[in-house]
Amino acid sequence: PDVPPSGIDVVAPKGLPPALTKKLGEAIKKITAEPEFQKVLTSFDVPYDYLDSEGLEKKIREQYAWFKDYLQKSGLKTIK
């Protein structure tokens, strides 16, 4: 089985100074708005939808909760 691409998430180390977080976010937002960038992603069937740091954190938390619930319901065991 294969999972379709769900985008490209850009993360940085915890504790990154807020000013740098803001600057990085603005740069990524600008890049993702470029038609050529969108064209390249589209050619690989990768969706482009800019999320700021709060939006990305929310998305990751929701995905984590979904997968955790899914795995628990499936009865699969994890290996540590």
C-alpha angles and dihedrals in degrees: 000000000000134000117220117239112273100190137277117287118203115204135177134199119287112262096035107161111263092237091056092045089053093047092048091048092050091050092050091047090052093049094048090053091059112107092218091054091049090049092054093048091047090052088060093043090246114145119229118211117147116227123183119228093273092048092049092048090052091049092050093048091050092048091048091051091047094050092044091053092044093051093046092051092046092057093231115151124221124228117225 
